[in-house]
Amino acid sequence: MGRQLKFNIFRFNPQNPESVPHMESFSLDETDSMTLFIALNRIREEQDGSLQFDFCCRAGICGSCAMVINGRPGLACHTKTKDLDPEITLTPLPVFKLVGDLSVDTGTWFRSMYNKVESWIHTDKEFDQSAIEDPMENDIAESIYELDRCIECGCCVAACGTARLRDDFMGATALNRLGRFIIDPRDKRSDREYFDVIGSDEGIFGCMGLLACEDVCPKNLPLMNQLSYLRRKMGIVAIKQMFTK
Amino acid sequence: MQTIYKDVLIIGAGLAGERAAAEAAGAGLTAVCLSIVPARRSHSAAAMGGMQAALANSVMGEGDSTDVHFADTVKGSDWGCDQEVARLFADTAPVEMRCLCDWGVPWNRVVPGKSKYFKGGKQFDKEEKEEKRGLITARNFGGTAKWRTCYVSDGTGHSVLYTMDNRCAQLGVEVHDKVEAIAFIQDGETCYGAIARSLRSGELIAYVSKATMVASGGFGKIYKASTNAVICDGGVHGAVLDTGVVPLGNMEAVQFHPTGIVPTDILVTEGCRGDGGTLLDVNEERFMHIYEPDKAELASRDVVARWMTYHMREGKGVPSPYGEHLWLDIRHLGEKHITGKLREVYEICTSFLGVDPIHQLIPVRPTQHYSMGGVRTNKDGAAYGLKGLFAAGEASCWDMHGFNRLGGNSLAETVVAGGIVGRKIVEFLETYECSIPTAVISQTAAKQQQRISDIVSGKNGNENVYRIREAMQDALDKGAHVFRTEEGLTKCINTLQKTLQRAREVGLQTDGCGASPELSAALKIEGQVKLALCVAYGALQRKESRGSHNREDYPARNDRDWLTRTLAYWKNPDDDLPTLEYEDATPSYEIPPGDRGYGKMQIISADSKEDS
């Protein structure tokens, strides 16, 4: 304890014509159990009220506070300063549009992603108020939830080589999202329909296999397994299509 | 200034707001949700436990019905709730869970056969029935007679919110995120929408609508230690008070949870104590058995929180850079139990504290958790005082929770009330036309623009918003916390009145350019201090103890004089106290006031009124 921490933080306010992107340093005395959530709030409240960053649940549940911490995308809320060197460098996530300083616009990116993959149950069934629910095996329900756990923090997209190269790449999070619907018996889309969404370089075939997505996922989602599963499944659809043409 | 017209404007994109938006969009209306954060980051996502609904599929839920759920809810509320609303809620909850099921929520399901469960540290067997295979199952929660809480592993809120946001996307509901409502467009009789500020550019936007709904969640962040997300700051409640005509109901009813961790106030589950964890003081000695010889750590939430606070006041708290706390000890439960049955607790401790609970003590203190009070509405969700204004979810005082809410009832309320109020808004709009006075829009916008320029230019003064907020939080933490007394509340109110004066003189330390977070904080600070005064002043006037409201100087529940709901108005913006009015707690009784069956307490009967 008693360390003095030095924070190098990326600063840029696109709303201010005089602002130019630069790094700025702040010093702080470390306290017990200090996280980047505590540190950044102290810097804003005690040193510079204009510093922009996002926190919401501050408990690793909502995904708001993803940023690049010493070169690696991660959640600031559960990053403890005692696990870092006394000099800490914070920059905003790449790929997403910058709002200001450490704050980026993940909302627009993700909304466009789920419109693209039509992230909802496709069915003709109308809800009947007087009927009991359709039964489902608990194992299936649990496996859907295992993929549904993504918090849309954007770390996997920020760490993705392909996403850095091309704007239209959907990224591991979109493939994971679609995987959730493929195993859901309530969704009536055919494999062919799924292929139309992800069977291209924007989807499964764009991945270069660098594995960073899974490395940085704060929820430890099986993103690479999911991708290889979809590639195999979609590969079969592609071959079938060749023969039916 | 951009002006956006919609049939329905919903402030908040959590579960209550999006559920109502889905109803509106499903009926062919245009709906937009405003949200400070992307919709899926709303605080609804943080609820892990589950949603109560009497489906009675699990064997431990056999014999459950909406009547039993209703009775549990009324008892839980300490007879402070509106019983018509509690009935409506209990009856609708099962239908709503099934609807969510159709929309895609992966509810955990009944698995037939034998399994084990724990109760009071002991192991029991149960056997689920084959004919219920695959139906929505339930888990056990405090204060309920049956297993009734539907859940999705440890991420119920997350899963339901994602499903709901999917549904909204499918129906074409727009969510404008990084947008914050700062004032209502209203003429004292009718609400026509809201003026909002973009948290991307700092620009003002007018949202004009025939119906406006407040679904902005709780306001726990007016307290220093709160389990609430940082966005639950009461900004919209401040704007509601500012209308002068819409009251907030039962603001003194604030729930505290015994085990928020220090310093970040994240909740660790009651299960720690349920499974045998103990509370220790600065000397690492147990103390709960001194105060509650029978139940010790297993007494109810409000009781444990009360004694913990008392013990710290006696000088037995552990000092830390973040204030005093106590210890939660689960070391004796062993590694297998902690990393298995209490996995989530283990992860919170290791990820956020750097504490290994297998070998180390967990720092905890009673922490603000839930706001039973909020925008007072009738059973249709229509706010008192302004036509066209509605509210639902934690933001509202629809009032099925009264003075204490049960676990699993808050998350269920978001979707049940969102659905009911959404349908009522659709019904309302079928016959409702209004002419929109554009002068009211431009005057409201001009007033807000002026307010912003005054703060930025330092015209009102240069009080630091963060120091004002600290003063407000300190005052509430000292005087309007778990324990309340006339002396403590009076002191708290005096401090808050001085703080209100400072809030009116707030200025910025920085330039306030663009999406300035300091300006956001400054714009809502006066409203927050007013909310704090509603809590403290309501608590001072309520001379009884009911549910979460504990007056040391009036320990009895007084049904004779206080079977009422407090309505707090801020009639004149320059006032330094709210105007309080009272109404009956419920228009009718299905269950007359009686003993809750837990938490021993003296009751002054309503019948004694005739005698006196």
Chai-1 contact restraints between the chains, C-beta under 6 A:
chainA,res_idxA,chainB,res_idxB,connection_type,confidence,min_distance_angstrom,max_distance_angstrom,comment,restraint_id
A,N13,B,G514,contact,1.0,0.0,6.0,A-B,restraint_1
A,Q15,B,S201,contact,1.0,0.0,6.0,A-B,restraint_2
A,Q15,B,C513,contact,1.0,0.0,6.0,A-B,restraint_3
A,Q15,B,G514,contact,1.0,0.0,6.0,A-B,restraint_4
A,N16,B,C513,contact,1.0,0.0,6.0,A-B,restraint_5
A,T31,B,P321,contact,1.0,0.0,6.0,A-B,restraint_6
A,S33,B,P263,contact,1.0,0.0,6.0,A-B,restraint_7
A,S33,B,L353,contact,1.0,0.0,6.0,A-B,restraint_8
A,E45,B,Y466,contact,1.0,0.0,6.0,A-B,restraint_9
A,G49,B,Q509,contact,1.0,0.0,6.0,A-B,restraint_10
A,G49,B,T510,contact,1.0,0.0,6.0,A-B,restraint_11
A,G49,B,E518,contact,1.0,0.0,6.0,A-B,restraint_12
A,S50,B,T510,contact,1.0,0.0,6.0,A-B,restraint_13
A,S50,B,S516,contact,1.0,0.0,6.0,A-B,restraint_14
A,Q52,B,P517,contact,1.0,0.0,6.0,A-B,restraint_15
A,F55,B,V230,contact,1.0,0.0,6.0,A-B,restraint_16
A,C56,B,V37,contact,1.0,0.0,6.0,A-B,restraint_17
A,C56,B,R41,contact,1.0,0.0,6.0,A-B,restraint_18
A,C56,B,A229,contact,1.0,0.0,6.0,A-B,restraint_19
A,C56,B,I231,contact,1.0,0.0,6.0,A-B,restraint_20
A,C57,B,A46,contact,1.0,0.0,6.0,A-B,restraint_21
A,C57,B,A229,contact,1.0,0.0,6.0,A-B,restraint_22
A,A59,B,I266,contact,1.0,0.0,6.0,A-B,restraint_23
A,I61,B,A45,contact,1.0,0.0,6.0,A-B,restraint_24
A,I61,B,A46,contact,1.0,0.0,6.0,A-B,restraint_25
A,C62,B,R41,contact,1.0,0.0,6.0,A-B,restraint_26
A,C62,B,A45,contact,1.0,0.0,6.0,A-B,restraint_27
A,S64,B,R41,contact,1.0,0.0,6.0,A-B,restraint_28
A,H78,B,S351,contact,1.0,0.0,6.0,A-B,restraint_29
A,H78,B,F352,contact,1.0,0.0,6.0,A-B,restraint_30
A,K80,B,G354,contact,1.0,0.0,6.0,A-B,restraint_31
A,V99,B,R200,contact,1.0,0.0,6.0,A-B,restraint_32
A,G100,B,A515,contact,1.0,0.0,6.0,A-B,restraint_33
A,G107,B,P38,contact,1.0,0.0,6.0,A-B,restraint_34
A,G107,B,D177,contact,1.0,0.0,6.0,A-B,restraint_35
A,Y114,B,A169,contact,1.0,0.0,6.0,A-B,restraint_36
A,S119,B,N166,contact,1.0,0.0,6.0,A-B,restraint_37
A,W120,B,N166,contact,1.0,0.0,6.0,A-B,restraint_38
A,W120,B,Q170,contact,1.0,0.0,6.0,A-B,restraint_39
A,I121,B,G104,contact,1.0,0.0,6.0,A-B,restraint_40
A,F127,B,C99,contact,1.0,0.0,6.0,A-B,restraint_41
A,F127,B,D102,contact,1.0,0.0,6.0,A-B,restraint_42
A,Q129,B,V95,contact,1.0,0.0,6.0,A-B,restraint_43
A,E133,B,R98,contact,1.0,0.0,6.0,A-B,restraint_44
A,E133,B,C101,contact,1.0,0.0,6.0,A-B,restraint_45
A,E133,B,I136,contact,1.0,0.0,6.0,A-B,restraint_46
A,P135,B,G134,contact,1.0,0.0,6.0,A-B,restraint_47
A,P135,B,L135,contact,1.0,0.0,6.0,A-B,restraint_48
A,M136,B,R109,contact,1.0,0.0,6.0,A-B,restraint_49
A,M136,B,G134,contact,1.0,0.0,6.0,A-B,restraint_50
A,E137,B,G134,contact,1.0,0.0,6.0,A-B,restraint_51
A,N138,B,R109,contact,1.0,0.0,6.0,A-B,restraint_52
A,N138,B,V111,contact,1.0,0.0,6.0,A-B,restraint_53
A,A141,B,P106,contact,1.0,0.0,6.0,A-B,restraint_54
A,A141,B,N108,contact,1.0,0.0,6.0,A-B,restraint_55
A,A141,B,R109,contact,1.0,0.0,6.0,A-B,restraint_56
A,I144,B,P106,contact,1.0,0.0,6.0,A-B,restraint_57
A,Y145,B,P106,contact,1.0,0.0,6.0,A-B,restraint_58
A,Y145,B,V152,contact,1.0,0.0,6.0,A-B,restraint_59
A,Y145,B,S153,contact,1.0,0.0,6.0,A-B,restraint_60
A,D148,B,S159,contact,1.0,0.0,6.0,A-B,restraint_61
A,E152,B,R40,contact,1.0,0.0,6.0,A-B,restraint_62
